[in-house]
Amino acid sequence: MRANRKRIQEKLKSCSLRQLSVLASNLIRQVFAVQFRYTTVMRVMRIAFVVVMAVALCGPVSLGAFGDEGALNPAEPKGVTSDEIIRHFAAKEKEFKTALDQYGYRQTVKVQTVDGDTPDGEYQQVFDVSFDDQGKKVKNVVFAPQSTLQRIMMTEQDIDDIENRLPFVLTSDEIGEYSILYVGQQQEDDLHCYVFDIAPKKIEGKKRYFQGRIWVDDKDFQIVKTYGKSVPDITRKRGNENLFPKFTTYREQVVDGPYWFPVYTRADDTLHFSTGDVKIREIVKYTNYKKFGSNVKITYDGKDVEKGDQGKNAAPQQPQK
């Protein structure tokens, strides 16, 4: 999200000298914090970077907000190594990504700015993802009222993140781009999960990445929940900042077949712009999954998955509301 500069300028004009002084002091502290971060973090080992970011993103206070979640057990997995788990779930995620490319669905998006507990601006969009006559995916917007957001603006990166980063998939093709750290095992509703913290090894060009924590089901070896944010935040000269909230995405087995599909994403975070904090609430729902005809073969555990094959009726996770 990008702060609304015109509104900020009007707000600054109405500030008293004392208020401007406080704002200037805050800006100076943030500048020194940024300088310190970039001159020290680059010197630490890659795995330490993952640990630090995991604590920042997934500390005890944040994780305590999740429902029906057991205590994190740091014990090593039995009968399998963490590296074997990573290779296993990355291969399953690649299979899932191939399957997902054969499904249309509806995505419902709501983004709010909040003053206290009261929304003071809102962006909404509902769109269907389907296929054209050539089998290519197309996006059809079915509901898009005028945005009432005033303190922030939705950016191209925000829209791209909503469509591609929130329903995060980590396949064997992308796994080399990330540092992955096993942190333990945890119960998520009726699922026993392996838990990993991940962060990009490096940021290349304008490419965007996911950074945070993933939960992998120990039976299907698929990601069933993610918590983190899209990176990097974008800061440029003249106060042009584009910051992104932390979010949680849940998956469920909602269609025929063995895969766990994204169904619900929620963000409830405060973005720390240099001009002031803005509290954000964001909800994204994924519904009406429908498989379209295709010549692409979908496999699971090396076997073809035929249309109509029934997956396990695992108890779905209950998203935070």
C-alpha positions in Angstrom: 0.0 0.0 0.0 1.2 3.5 -0.7 0.4 6.5 1.6 -1.8 9.2 0.1 0.7 12.1 -0.2 -1.8 14.9 -0.9 -3.8 14.0 2.3 -0.5 13.8 4.2 0.5 17.3 3.0 -2.8 18.7 4.2 -2.4 17.0 7.5 1.2 18.5 7.9 -0.1 22.0 7.3 -2.5 21.7 10.2 0.2 20.4 12.6 1.5 22.5 15.4 5.2 23.3 15.8 5.4 20.7 18.6 3.7 18.1 16.5 6.1 18.7 13.7 9.0 18.4 16.0 7.8 15.0 17.3 7.3 13.9 13.7 10.9 15.0 12.7 12.3 13.1 15.7 10.5 9.9 14.6 11.8 10.3 11.1 15.4 10.7 12.4 15.1 7.5 14.5 13.8 5.6 11.5 16.6 6.7 9.2 19.2 5.5 11.8 17.3 2.3 12.2 17.3 1.6 8.5 21.0 2.5 8.2 21.9 0.1 11.1 19.8 -2.7 9.6 21.4 -2.6 6.2 25.0 -2.3 7.6 24.7 -5.2 10.0 22.3 -7.7 8.6 24.4 -8.2 5.5 27.2 -9.4 7.7 25.4 -12.2 9.5 25.0 -15.8 8.2 22.0 -16.6 6.0 20.5 -18.9 8.5 20.7 -16.3 11.2 18.8 -13.9 8.9 16.0 -16.4 8.6 15.8 -16.8 12.4 15.7 -13.0 13.0 13.0 -12.5 10.4 11.0 -15.4 11.8 11.0 -13.9 15.3 9.9 -10.5 13.8 7.2 -12.0 11.8 6.1 -15.0 13.8 6.9 -14.2 17.5 4.8 -15.5 20.4 2.4 -12.6 20.4 1.6 -13.1 16.7 1.3 -16.8 16.8 -0.9 -16.7 19.8 -3.6 -15.0 17.6 -4.2 -18.2 15.6 -7.1 -20.4 16.7 -6.9 -24.2 17.5 -3.2 -24.2 17.4 -1.1 -26.4 19.7 2.3 -25.5 21.3 5.3 -25.6 19.0 7.5 -28.7 19.7 11.1 -28.1 18.6 11.9 -31.8 18.5 13.4 -33.2 15.3 11.1 -35.3 13.1 11.2 -39.1 13.6 12.0 -41.4 10.7 12.7 -38.6 8.3 15.1 -35.7 8.1 14.0 -32.1 7.7 15.8 -32.0 4.3 13.8 -35.0 3.1 10.6 -33.3 4.2 11.5 -30.1 2.3 12.2 -32.1 -0.9 9.0 -34.1 -0.4 6.7 -31.1 0.1 8.4 -29.1 -2.7 7.6 -31.9 -5.1 4.0 -32.1 -3.9 3.7 -28.3 -4.2 4.8 -28.5 -7.9 2.1 -31.2 -8.5 -0.4 -28.9 -6.8 0.6 -25.9 -8.9 0.0 -27.9 -12.0 -3.4 -28.9 -10.8 -4.3 -25.4 -9.6 -3.6 -24.1 -13.1 -6.5 -26.2 -14.3 -9.0 -24.6 -12.0 -11.1 -21.5 -12.2 -12.4 -19.8 -9.1 -13.8 -16.6 -7.6 -11.6 -14.3 -5.5 -13.3 -11.8 -3.2 -11.1 -9.0 -1.9 -11.7 -6.4 0.8 -9.1 -4.0 2.1 -9.9 -1.5 4.9 -8.1 1.3 6.7 -9.1 1.4 10.4 -9.2 4.3 12.9 -9.4 2.7 16.3 -11.9 -0.1 15.6 -13.8 1.9 12.9 -13.1 1.4 9.2 -12.6 4.8 7.6 -11.9 3.6 4.0 -12.5 0.5 1.9 -11.4 -1.1 -1.3 -13.4 -4.0 -2.7 -13.1 -6.2 -5.8 -14.7 -9.5 -6.8 -13.3 -11.3 -9.9 -13.6 -14.7 -11.5 -10.7 -16.5 -12.9 -11.7 -18.7 -15.9 -10.4 -19.9 -19.2 -10.8 -18.6 -22.8 -11.3 -20.7 -25.9 -7.5 -21.2 -26.2 -7.3 -22.5 -22.7 -5.6 -19.4 -21.3 -6.6 -18.1 -17.9 -8.5 -14.8 -17.9 -9.7 -12.5 -15.1 -13.2 -11.1 -15.2 -14.1 -8.4 -12.7 -17.7 -8.8 -11.5 -17.9 -6.3 -8.7 -15.7 -3.2 -8.1 -17.3 -0.3 -6.3 -15.5 3.0 -6.1 -12.7 2.9 -3.5 -13.1 5.0 -0.4 -9.6 4.7 0.7 -8.0 8.0 1.6 -5.0 7.4 3.8 -3.4 4.8 1.4 -3.7 3.9 -2.3 -3.7 0.3 -3.7 -0.7 -0.2 -6.0 0.2 -2.5 -8.8 2.3 -4.5 -6.3 -0.6 -4.8 -3.9 -2.9 -6.3 -6.7 -0.1 -8.6 -7.8 0.5 -9.8 -4.2 -3.3 -10.5 -3.7 -3.4 -12.6 -6.9 -0.1 -14.4 -6.6 1.7 -14.1 -3.3 -1.2 -14.5 -0.8 -2.0 -18.0 -2.1 1.7 -18.9 -1.7 3.0 -22.0 -3.4 6.6 -23.1 -2.9 7.6 -25.7 -5.5 10.8 -27.6 -6.3 11.4 -25.0 -9.1 11.5 -22.1 -6.6 13.0 -23.8 -3.6 16.5 -22.9 -4.5 15.6 -19.2 -4.1 14.8 -19.5 -0.4 16.6 -20.3 2.9 14.4 -22.8 4.7 14.8 -23.5 8.5 13.0 -26.3 10.3 11.6 -25.0 13.6 9.5 -27.9 14.9 6.2 -29.6 14.9 2.7 -28.2 15.7 -0.9 -29.3 15.8 -3.2 -27.2 13.6 -6.8 -28.3 14.3 -6.8 -32.0 13.4 -3.6 -31.8 11.5 -0.1 -32.6 12.7 2.3 -30.3 10.9 6.0 -29.7 10.3 6.8 -26.0 10.7 9.4 -24.1 8.6 10.6 -20.5 8.5 11.6 -19.3 5.1 13.1 -16.1 3.6 14.5 -15.3 0.2 18.3 -15.8 -0.1 18.5 -12.6 -2.0 16.3 -10.0 -3.7 16.8 -9.9 -7.5 15.6 -6.9 -9.4 11.9 -6.2 -9.1 11.0 -9.8 -8.3 8.7 -10.2 -5.2 9.0 -13.0 -2.7 7.3 -14.5 0.4 8.9 -14.3 3.8 7.6 -16.0 6.9 6.4 -19.3 8.2 4.7 -22.4 6.6 2.9 -25.4 8.1 3.3 -28.7 6.2 0.8 -31.6 6.8 2.8 -34.7 7.9 0.5 -37.0 5.9 0.0 -35.3 2.5 3.3 -33.2 2.7 1.5 -30.1 1.5 1.4 -26.6 2.8 -1.8 -26.1 4.7 -1.1 -22.6 6.2 1.2 -19.7 5.7 2.0 -16.6 7.8 4.2 -13.8 6.7 4.4 -11.0 4.1 5.4 -10.2 0.6 8.9 -8.6 0.3 10.6 -6.3 -0.2 8.9 -3.2 1.0 9.5 -0.4 -1.5 10.9 2.9 -0.3 12.1 5.6 -2.6 13.1 9.2 -2.4 10.6 12.0 -1.6 8.7 9.9 0.8 7.4 7.5 -1.8 6.8 4.4 0.3 5.0 1.1 -0.7 4.6 -1.1 2.4 2.9 -4.5 2.7 1.0 -6.1 5.6 1.6 -9.5 7.3 -1.1 -12.1 6.4 -2.3 -15.6 7.1 -3.5 -17.9 4.4 -5.4 -21.1 5.1 -5.9 -24.1 2.8 -8.6 -26.8 2.7 -9.5 -29.9 0.6 -12.5 -28.2 -1.0 -12.6 -30.1 -4.4 -12.3 -33.6 -5.7 -8.7 -34.8 -5.5 -5.9 -34.8 -2.9 -4.9 -31.2 -3.0 -5.2 -28.4 -0.4 -6.5 -25.2 -2.0 -6.3 -21.7 -0.6 -9.6 -20.7 0.8 -9.1 -17.7 3.1 -6.5 -15.0 3.7 -6.6 -12.4 6.5 -4.3 -9.5 7.3 -4.6 -7.3 10.4 -1.5 -5.2 10.6 -0.2 -1.7 11.1 1.9 -0.2 8.3 4.6 2.2 9.7 4.9 5.0 7.1 7.4 7.7 7.8 4.4 10.1 7.9 2.5 8.0 10.5 1.0 4.6 11.2 -1.9 3.2 9.2 -3.8 0.2 10.5 -4.9 -2.2 7.8 -7.5 -5.0 7.6 -7.6 -7.3 4.6 -9.8 -10.3 3.8 -9.5 -12.4 0.7 -11.8 -15.4 0.0 -11.3 -18.1 -2.7 -14.5 -19.9 -3.7 -16.2 -21.7 -6.5 -13.3 -23.8 -7.6 -14.1 -25.5 -10.9 -11.9 -27.7 -13.0 -11.8 -26.9 -16.7 -11.0 -29.3 -19.5 -7.3 -29.5 -20.5 -4.8 -31.7 -22.2 -2.4 -31.2 -19.2 -1.9 -34.4 -17.2 -2.1 -34.0 -13.4 -0.1 -36.4 -11.2 0.0 -37.1 -7.5 2.6 -39.4 -6.0 3.6 -40.3 -9.5 0.1 -41.5 -10.5 -2.4 -39.8 -12.8 -5.3 -38.0 -11.1 -8.5 -38.5 -13.0 -11.5 -36.1 -12.8 -13.8 -37.3 -10.1 -11.2 -39.0 -7.9 -12.1 -38.4 -4.4 -9.5 -37.1 -1.9 -9.4 -37.7 1.7 -12.2 -35.9 3.7 -9.8 -34.4 6.2 -11.4 -32.0 8.7 -11.0 -28.5 7.3 -9.1 -25.8 9.2 -11.2 -23.0 10.7 -9.9 -19.6 9.5 -9.6 -16.8 12.0 -12.5 -14.4 11.7 
